[in-house]
Amino acid sequence: MGNVGIKGTAYCLNFAPELALHYGGTPAQERRAKPDSEYLKALPGRAQSYEEAAGYAPNKTYIGAMSVEELAAAPAPWLENLGAPERYGKYGEIMPEDEFLGFMDICDVFDLIWLDKDFAARIKEKLAQDPVVGESQLARLEAGHEAAEIAEAVEKHMALPLYLDGRVVGCCRRAHDTDENLSAHVMLENLACKTSGVLALLHLIKNSGLAPSEIDFVVECSEEAVGDVMQRGGGNLAKAVAEIAGCGNASGFDVRGFCAGPAAAVIAGASMVASGVRRNVAVLGGGSLPKLYMNSRDHVKKGLKALENCIGSFAVLLVPDDGTEPVIRLDSVGKHSVAAGAAPQAITSALTFEPLTRLGLKLTDVDKYAPELHNAEITLPAGAGNVPEANFKMIAALSVMKGQLKREEIPQFVAEHGIPGFVHTQGHIPSGVPYMGHARDAIKAGSIKRAMIIGKGSLFLGRMTNLFDGVSFVIQANSGAEKAAGVSEEEIKKMIAKSMKEFAAALLASEEE
């Protein structure tokens, strides 16, 4: 079974506290049930500024402005020890909310987003400064609408207002008069997901050095079910994203698997590359608008900043093994089978011990594990604990059970093989894939040799089964360089002989002339 190279990665955050306030799942549900609740009154005062979000260490780590090692060494709590704001990192950017609203209009092909004409003019100037937003994208930005026209769409036609600094600067319109699957609310969620995915793909194209036309397939793995009343979830966000990014030669499809979706999508994309069916495959996922401010009720109650204010997205480029880039080992894929059960030990064993055993490796042979990488400063106040740390302890305990580690070595194992969680609670986004960029860089630098990406899925959320899900795979250093360095004496003789033969032929040809 062949290996597949990782040519590039991209990670972006779209700062969106006002979208979170009005359309995040938790505040929206509270507004319908208790519009005068103390939580809703207090929530606006707990919002981060853009400068605070751009100076927050986990966010900077996500976009590659900090390494995971720098994050681990950064003074905690990170929320109280903000660094200098950085919009751009080596993987992507933290886009401000005003630009994200404008970018949604760029990504809208059915005239669902209406922007105030003055706002549209201002935002075009700002978006033109973004290094990945080209003329083809800017040309899609509308001239804008009169404020009265937007107000009428909101008041009479069930459009949703779009806010900036508490002022309406646009709206999202419904796509159908009666189909609730095409309501303004669903359209806004889908467009936010699509737009964040486009931004990640544009950064991936820039980071990888490929032309958009060289990407021949896109696999999209977000959590949105795009479709109408006749086929909810049948839509193709992959091709929708590729269209805006200028990937005219690409086809694509969507993969859904709750939080395990991104890891499963990477495996699907890598399998196509390994088989020769596709060559340059971009795997990407846009973020989830409903997940914004998901745990904000607990954050507000405890006097903390409401941190779930960014729509996350990612993209990775998979290519045939070129002998240099770090590779995904397709013979390392782990799976959580139907019969495996939902016990944490069984899940951990299925996704780590079993695939590593097939490769002749121990649990201690993996330098870094990347399971659910939720930022603990988000999850701890909500009572969900430190999710990454719990996963690392489970892997360490399994290592003890299998006789590969001593019990007293568990703390050291967690410290050496784990990484701090640095990802927003965007559901599918935290499960493993945010570390792929950092792992690729660390492997190329020689600081680690092997990492395992682990995705887990909560299938029971769909109320179709009580089953759990999960997949995993190993990323490792490319052995091509080692092979090149270990050329045999006989092979060297053959290469010299071939070169001398070619030189002699060229000499004879020149004499005949």
C-alpha positions as CSV (number, residue, x, y, z in Angstrom):
1,M,0.0,0.0,0.0
2,G,1.5,3.3,-1.1
3,N,2.3,6.4,0.9
4,V,0.9,9.8,0.1
5,G,2.7,13.1,0.5
6,I,1.5,16.2,2.4
7,K,2.4,19.1,0.1
8,G,0.9,21.9,2.1
9,T,-1.6,22.9,4.9
10,A,-3.7,26.0,5.7
11,Y,-5.6,27.0,8.8
12,C,-7.8,30.1,9.2
13,L,-10.0,31.7,11.8
14,N,-12.8,34.1,10.9
15,F,-13.4,36.4,13.9
16,A,-17.2,36.8,14.2
17,P,-18.5,37.8,17.7
18,E,-21.6,39.6,16.4
19,L,-22.6,36.6,14.2
20,A,-22.0,34.6,17.4
21,L,-24.2,36.9,19.5
22,H,-27.1,36.8,17.1
23,Y,-26.8,33.4,15.3
24,G,-24.7,31.2,17.5
25,G,-26.7,28.1,18.6
26,T,-26.8,28.7,22.3
27,P,-27.7,32.5,22.3
28,A,-30.2,31.9,19.5
29,Q,-32.0,29.2,21.5
30,E,-31.9,31.3,24.6
31,R,-33.3,34.3,22.7
32,R,-36.3,32.2,21.6
33,A,-36.9,30.8,25.1
34,K,-35.9,33.6,27.4
35,P,-35.4,36.9,25.5
36,D,-34.9,38.9,28.7
37,S,-32.4,36.4,30.4
38,E,-29.5,37.8,32.4
39,Y,-27.2,35.6,30.3
40,L,-28.2,37.5,27.1
41,K,-27.9,40.9,28.8
42,A,-24.4,40.1,30.0
43,L,-23.1,38.3,26.9
44,P,-22.2,41.4,24.7
45,G,-20.0,42.7,27.6
46,R,-18.0,39.4,27.6
47,A,-16.9,39.6,23.9
48,Q,-13.3,39.7,22.9
49,S,-12.0,42.5,20.7
50,Y,-10.3,41.5,17.5
51,E,-6.9,42.6,19.0
52,E,-7.5,40.3,22.0
53,A,-8.4,37.4,19.7
54,A,-5.4,38.0,17.5
55,G,-3.1,38.1,20.5
56,Y,-4.5,34.9,22.1
57,A,-1.9,32.2,22.0
58,P,-4.1,29.3,21.0
59,N,-5.4,31.3,18.0
60,K,-1.9,32.2,17.0
61,T,-0.9,28.6,17.2
62,Y,-3.8,27.6,15.0
63,I,-2.7,29.9,12.1
64,G,0.9,29.0,12.6
65,A,2.1,32.3,14.2
66,M,3.3,30.2,17.1
67,S,4.5,26.6,17.4
68,V,2.9,24.1,19.7
69,E,6.1,24.1,21.7
70,E,5.9,27.9,22.1
71,L,2.2,27.5,23.2
72,A,3.2,24.9,25.8
73,A,5.8,27.3,27.2
74,A,3.6,30.3,27.1
75,P,2.5,31.7,30.5
76,A,-1.0,30.4,31.5
77,P,-3.8,31.2,31.7
78,W,-3.4,32.2,28.1
79,L,-6.5,34.4,28.3
80,E,-4.8,36.6,30.9
81,N,-1.4,36.6,29.1
82,L,-2.1,38.0,25.7
83,G,0.7,38.5,23.3
84,A,1.1,41.0,20.4
85,P,-1.8,40.7,17.9
86,E,-0.9,38.8,14.7
87,R,-3.4,38.6,11.8
88,Y,-1.2,36.3,9.6
89,G,0.7,33.1,10.4
90,K,2.6,30.6,8.2
91,Y,-0.6,28.6,7.6
92,G,-3.3,31.3,7.3
93,E,-5.0,34.3,9.0
94,I,-7.5,35.6,11.5
95,M,-9.9,37.5,9.3
96,P,-11.8,40.4,11.0
97,E,-15.6,40.2,11.1
98,D,-16.2,43.1,8.7
99,E,-14.0,41.5,6.0
100,F,-15.7,38.2,6.6
101,L,-19.1,39.7,5.9
102,G,-17.8,41.1,2.7
103,F,-16.1,37.8,1.8
104,M,-19.5,36.1,2.3
105,D,-20.9,38.3,-0.4
106,I,-18.0,37.3,-2.7
107,C,-18.8,33.6,-2.1
108,D,-22.5,34.1,-2.6
109,V,-23.7,33.1,-6.1
110,F,-27.5,33.5,-5.6
111,D,-27.7,37.1,-4.4
112,L,-28.6,36.0,-0.9
113,I,-26.2,38.4,0.9
114,W,-27.0,42.1,0.6
115,L,-24.5,44.6,1.9
116,D,-25.1,48.3,2.6
117,K,-23.5,50.2,-0.3
118,D,-21.3,52.3,1.9
119,F,-20.1,49.3,3.8
120,A,-19.5,47.4,0.5
121,A,-17.3,50.2,-0.8
122,R,-15.2,50.3,2.4
123,I,-14.8,46.6,2.7
124,K,-13.6,46.2,-0.9
125,E,-10.6,48.4,-0.1
126,K,-9.8,46.3,2.9
127,L,-10.2,42.9,1.2
128,A,-8.0,44.1,-1.6
129,Q,-5.1,44.1,0.9
130,D,-5.5,40.4,1.8
131,P,-2.6,38.5,0.1
132,V,-4.9,35.6,-1.1
133,V,-7.9,37.6,-2.3
134,G,-7.3,38.2,-6.0
135,E,-9.0,40.3,-8.7
136,S,-11.3,37.4,-9.7
137,Q,-12.7,37.3,-6.1
138,L,-12.9,41.1,-5.7
139,A,-14.9,41.4,-8.9
140,R,-17.6,39.3,-7.3
141,L,-18.3,41.9,-4.5
142,E,-21.6,43.6,-5.1
143,A,-21.9,47.4,-5.3
144,G,-24.3,47.2,-2.4
145,H,-27.9,48.2,-1.5
146,E,-29.6,51.2,0.1
147,A,-30.2,50.9,3.8
148,A,-34.0,51.2,3.3
149,E,-33.9,48.2,0.9
150,I,-32.1,46.1,3.4
151,A,-34.5,47.1,6.2
152,E,-37.5,46.1,4.0
153,A,-36.0,42.7,3.3
154,V,-35.6,42.1,7.0
155,E,-39.0,43.5,8.1
156,K,-41.2,42.1,5.3
157,H,-39.3,39.2,3.7
158,M,-37.8,37.2,6.6
159,A,-34.2,38.2,5.8
160,L,-31.6,38.1,8.7
161,P,-29.8,41.3,9.6
162,L,-26.0,41.3,9.6
163,Y,-24.5,43.5,12.3
164,L,-21.2,45.3,12.8
165,D,-20.6,47.4,15.9
166,G,-24.3,47.0,16.7
167,R,-25.4,48.5,13.4
168,V,-27.0,46.7,10.5
169,V,-24.7,46.6,7.5
170,G,-26.5,44.0,5.4
171,C,-28.7,41.0,5.5
172,C,-28.9,37.4,4.4
173,R,-32.1,36.6,2.4
174,R,-34.0,33.3,2.2
175,A,-33.6,31.2,-0.9
176,H,-37.2,29.9,-1.0
177,D,-40.6,31.2,0.3
178,T,-41.7,28.0,2.0
179,D,-38.8,25.5,2.2
180,E,-37.3,25.7,5.7
181,N,-34.2,24.1,4.4
182,L,-33.6,27.2,2.3
183,S,-34.5,29.7,5.0
184,A,-32.3,32.7,5.7
185,H,-31.0,31.1,8.8
186,V,-29.9,27.9,7.0
187,M,-28.5,29.9,4.1
188,L,-26.4,32.0,6.5
189,E,-25.0,28.9,8.2
190,N,-24.2,27.3,4.8
191,L,-22.6,30.5,3.4
192,A,-20.5,31.0,6.6
193,C,-19.2,27.4,6.2
194,K,-18.5,27.9,2.4
195,T,-16.8,31.2,2.9
196,S,-14.5,30.0,5.6
197,G,-13.6,27.0,3.5
198,V,-12.8,29.2,0.5
199,L,-10.4,31.3,2.6
200,A,-8.6,28.1,3.8
201,L,-8.3,26.8,0.2
202,L,-6.9,30.1,-1.1
203,H,-4.2,30.0,1.6
204,L,-3.5,26.4,0.8
205,I,-2.9,27.3,-2.9
206,K,-0.6,30.1,-1.8
207,N,1.3,27.9,0.8
208,S,1.7,24.9,-1.6
209,G,2.9,26.9,-4.6
210,L,0.5,25.1,-6.9
211,A,-1.7,26.9,-9.4
212,P,-5.4,26.7,-8.7
213,S,-5.8,24.8,-12.0
214,E,-3.4,22.0,-10.7
215,I,-5.9,20.9,-8.0
216,D,-8.0,18.2,-9.7
217,F,-10.2,17.1,-6.8
218,V,-11.6,18.6,-3.5
219,V,-13.0,16.7,-0.6
220,E,-15.1,18.9,1.8
221,C,-15.8,17.6,5.3
222,S,-17.7,20.3,7.3
223,E,-20.8,19.7,9.3
224,E,-23.4,21.5,7.2
225,A,-26.0,19.5,5.3
226,V,-26.6,21.6,2.1
227,G,-29.8,20.8,0.2
228,D,-33.5,21.5,-0.1
229,V,-36.7,19.8,1.1
230,M,-36.3,17.0,-1.5
231,Q,-32.7,16.2,-0.6
232,R,-31.4,17.7,2.6
233,G,-27.7,17.1,2.8
234,G,-27.2,16.2,-0.9
235,G,-25.3,19.4,-1.8
236,N,-21.7,19.7,-2.9
237,L,-19.8,22.3,-0.9
238,A,-16.5,20.9,-2.3
239,K,-17.2,22.1,-5.9
240,A,-18.9,25.3,-4.5
241,V,-15.7,26.2,-2.7
242,A,-13.4,25.2,-5.6
243,E,-15.4,27.4,-7.9
244,I,-14.8,30.6,-6.0
245,A,-11.1,29.7,-5.5
246,G,-10.6,29.4,-9.2
247,C,-10.0,25.6,-9.3
248,G,-11.6,25.2,-12.7
249,N,-10.1,21.7,-13.3
250,A,-11.3,20.3,-10.0
251,S,-14.2,18.0,-9.2
252,G,-15.2,17.0,-5.7
253,F,-17.6,15.6,-3.2
254,D,-18.5,16.0,0.5
255,V,-17.7,13.6,3.4
256,R,-19.7,13.8,6.6
257,G,-18.9,12.0,9.8
258,F,-19.5,14.4,12.7
259,C,-16.2,15.1,14.4
260,A,-14.4,12.1,12.7
261,G,-15.2,13.6,9.3
262,P,-11.9,15.5,8.6
263,A,-9.7,12.5,9.4
264,A,-12.0,10.2,7.3
265,A,-11.9,12.8,4.5
266,V,-8.0,12.8,4.6
267,I,-8.0,9.0,4.3
268,A,-10.5,9.2,1.4
269,G,-8.4,11.8,-0.4
270,A,-5.1,10.0,0.3
271,S,-6.6,6.7,-1.0
272,M,-7.5,8.4,-4.3
273,V,-4.0,9.8,-4.7
274,A,-2.4,6.5,-3.8
275,S,-4.5,4.6,-6.3
276,G,-3.7,7.0,-9.1
277,V,-7.3,8.0,-9.6
278,R,-6.5,11.6,-8.6
279,R,-3.2,13.5,-8.4
280,N,-3.5,16.7,-6.4
281,V,-6.3,16.4,-3.8
282,A,-7.3,19.3,-1.5
283,V,-9.1,18.1,1.7
284,L,-10.8,21.0,3.5
285,G,-13.5,21.9,5.9
286,G,-15.3,25.1,6.6
287,G,-16.5,26.1,10.1
288,S,-19.8,26.0,12.0
289,L,-21.7,29.1,12.7
290,P,-24.1,27.4,15.2
291,K,-21.0,26.3,17.3
292,L,-20.1,29.9,18.0
293,Y,-20.6,30.8,21.7
294,M,-21.7,27.2,22.3
295,N,-20.4,27.2,25.9
296,S,-20.8,31.0,26.5
297,R,-23.5,30.5,29.2
298,D,-20.9,29.0,31.5
299,H,-18.2,31.5,30.5
300,V,-20.5,34.4,31.3
301,K,-21.6,32.8,34.6
302,K,-18.0,32.6,35.6
303,G,-17.1,36.1,34.5
304,L,-14.9,34.9,31.6
305,K,-14.5,36.1,28.1
306,A,-16.8,34.3,25.6
307,L,-14.0,32.6,23.6
308,E,-15.9,30.7,21.0
309,N,-15.9,33.7,18.6
310,C,-14.1,32.3,15.5
311,I,-15.3,30.2,12.6
312,G,-12.4,27.8,12.0
313,S,-11.4,26.2,8.7
314,F,-8.6,24.1,7.3
315,A,-7.2,22.7,4.1
316,V,-4.5,20.1,3.3
317,L,-3.0,19.2,-0.1
318,L,-2.3,15.5,-0.7
319,V,0.0,14.5,-3.6
320,P,1.9,11.4,-4.8
321,D,4.9,10.6,-2.8
322,D,7.8,12.6,-4.2
323,G,10.5,11.2,-1.9
324,T,10.8,14.3,0.2
325,E,7.5,15.4,1.7
326,P,6.2,13.8,5.0
327,V,3.8,11.0,4.1
328,I,0.5,9.5,5.3
329,R,0.9,5.7,5.7
330,L,-2.3,4.2,4.4
331,D,-1.3,0.9,5.9
332,S,-1.6,2.6,9.3
333,V,-5.3,3.5,9.2
334,G,-7.2,2.6,12.4
335,K,-10.9,2.2,12.6
336,H,-13.6,2.0,15.2
337,S,-15.8,-0.9,14.1
338,V,-19.5,-1.4,14.8
339,A,-18.7,-4.2,17.3
340,A,-15.9,-2.3,19.1
341,G,-18.3,-0.7,21.6
342,A,-18.2,2.8,23.1
343,A,-16.0,2.2,26.1
344,P,-13.1,4.7,26.1
345,Q,-10.5,1.9,26.4
346,A,-12.0,0.0,23.4
347,I,-12.0,3.1,21.3
348,T,-8.4,4.1,22.2
349,S,-7.2,0.5,21.5
350,A,-9.0,0.4,18.1
351,L,-7.5,3.7,17.0
352,T,-4.0,3.5,18.4
353,F,-2.8,0.1,19.6
354,E,-4.3,-2.1,16.9
355,P,-3.1,-0.2,13.8
356,L,0.4,0.4,15.3
357,T,0.7,-3.3,16.1
358,R,0.0,-4.1,12.5
359,L,3.0,-1.9,11.6
360,G,5.3,-3.5,14.2
361,L,5.3,-0.4,16.3
362,K,4.6,0.3,20.0
363,L,2.5,3.1,21.4
364,T,5.7,4.7,22.5
365,D,7.0,4.8,19.0
366,V,4.7,7.7,18.1
367,D,6.3,11.0,18.9
368,K,3.1,13.1,19.0
369,Y,-0.5,12.1,19.2
370,A,-3.2,14.5,17.9
371,P,-6.7,13.5,19.1
372,E,-9.4,16.0,20.0
373,L,-7.4,19.2,20.4
374,H,-10.1,21.4,22.1
375,N,-8.7,24.4,23.9
376,A,-9.1,23.6,27.6
377,E,-9.7,27.3,28.5
378,I,-13.0,26.9,26.6
379,T,-14.0,23.4,27.8
380,L,-12.9,23.5,31.5
381,P,-15.3,26.3,32.5
382,A,-18.1,24.4,30.8
383,G,-17.4,21.3,32.9
384,A,-16.1,19.2,29.9
385,G,-12.5,18.9,31.3
386,N,-9.2,19.0,29.5
387,V,-10.2,16.9,26.5
388,P,-6.7,16.4,24.9
389,E,-5.1,15.6,28.3
390,A,-7.7,13.0,29.0
391,N,-7.0,11.4,25.6
392,F,-3.2,11.4,26.2
393,K,-3.7,9.8,29.7
394,M,-5.9,7.1,28.1
395,I,-3.2,6.3,25.5
396,A,-0.6,6.2,28.3
397,A,-2.8,3.9,30.4
398,L,-3.2,1.6,27.5
399,S,0.5,1.6,27.0
400,V,0.8,0.4,30.6
401,M,-1.8,-2.3,30.1
402,K,0.1,-3.6,27.0
403,G,3.4,-3.7,28.9
404,Q,4.9,-0.9,26.8
405,L,5.2,1.6,29.6
406,K,5.7,1.7,33.3
407,R,2.9,3.2,35.4
408,E,5.2,5.8,37.0
409,E,6.1,6.9,33.4
410,I,2.5,8.1,32.6
411,P,3.1,11.8,33.4
412,Q,6.3,11.8,31.3
413,F,4.5,10.1,28.4
414,V,1.7,12.7,28.5
415,A,4.2,15.5,28.5
416,E,6.4,14.1,25.8
417,H,3.8,12.6,23.4
418,G,0.9,15.0,24.0
419,I,0.3,18.6,22.8
420,P,-1.8,21.4,24.3
421,G,-5.2,21.9,22.9
422,F,-5.4,25.0,20.8
423,V,-8.6,24.7,18.7
424,H,-12.0,26.3,18.9
425,T,-15.0,24.1,19.6
426,Q,-16.0,23.9,16.0
427,G,-17.0,20.2,16.3
428,H,-15.2,18.6,13.5
429,I,-12.3,21.0,13.3
430,P,-10.4,20.0,16.5
431,S,-10.2,16.2,15.8
432,G,-6.6,15.8,14.8
433,V,-6.2,17.7,11.6
434,P,-5.1,21.1,13.1
435,Y,-1.8,19.4,14.0
436,M,-1.1,18.2,10.5
437,G,0.6,21.5,9.6
438,H,2.7,21.5,12.7
439,A,3.5,17.8,12.4
440,R,4.7,18.3,8.8
441,D,7.0,21.1,9.8
442,A,8.4,19.2,12.8
443,I,9.0,16.1,10.7
444,K,10.8,18.2,8.0
445,A,12.9,19.9,10.7
446,G,13.8,16.5,12.1
447,S,12.4,17.2,15.6
448,I,9.9,14.3,15.3
449,K,9.7,11.3,13.1
450,R,6.1,10.1,13.5
451,A,2.7,11.5,14.5
452,M,-0.7,10.0,14.7
453,I,-3.9,11.9,13.8
454,I,-7.0,10.7,15.6
455,G,-10.6,11.7,14.7
456,K,-13.6,10.7,16.8
457,G,-17.3,11.0,15.9
458,S,-20.4,11.2,18.0
459,L,-22.8,9.4,15.7
460,F,-25.6,9.3,18.4
461,L,-26.1,13.0,17.9
462,G,-28.1,12.3,14.7
463,R,-30.5,10.0,16.7
464,M,-30.1,7.2,14.2
465,T,-27.8,5.1,16.3
466,N,-26.1,5.0,19.7
467,L,-22.8,4.1,18.0
468,F,-19.6,6.0,18.3
469,D,-17.0,6.4,15.5
470,G,-13.4,7.0,15.0
471,V,-10.5,6.8,12.5
472,S,-6.7,7.4,12.7
473,F,-3.6,7.4,10.6
474,V,0.1,7.9,10.9
475,I,2.2,10.7,9.4
476,Q,5.9,10.0,9.2
477,A,9.2,11.2,7.7
478,N,9.8,10.4,4.1
479,S,12.3,7.5,3.6
480,G,13.3,8.8,0.1
481,A,16.2,10.8,1.4
482,E,17.5,7.8,3.3
483,K,17.2,5.6,0.3
484,A,19.1,8.1,-1.8
485,A,21.9,8.3,0.7
486,G,22.2,4.6,0.8
487,V,23.0,3.9,-2.8
488,S,25.0,0.8,-3.3
489,E,28.5,0.6,-4.9
490,E,27.1,-1.4,-7.8
491,E,24.4,1.2,-8.4
492,I,27.0,4.0,-8.4
493,K,29.1,2.0,-11.0
494,K,26.0,1.6,-13.2
495,M,25.3,5.4,-13.1
496,I,28.9,6.2,-13.9
497,A,28.9,3.8,-16.8
498,K,25.7,5.2,-18.2
499,S,27.0,8.7,-18.0
500,M,30.2,7.8,-19.8
501,K,28.3,6.0,-22.5
502,E,26.1,9.1,-23.0
503,F,29.2,11.3,-23.1
504,A,30.9,9.1,-25.6
505,A,27.8,9.1,-27.9
506,A,27.6,12.8,-27.8
507,L,31.4,13.1,-28.6
508,L,31.0,10.8,-31.6
509,A,28.1,12.8,-32.9
510,S,30.0,16.1,-32.7
511,E,33.0,14.6,-34.6
512,E,30.7,13.4,-37.4
513,E,29.3,16.9,-37.8
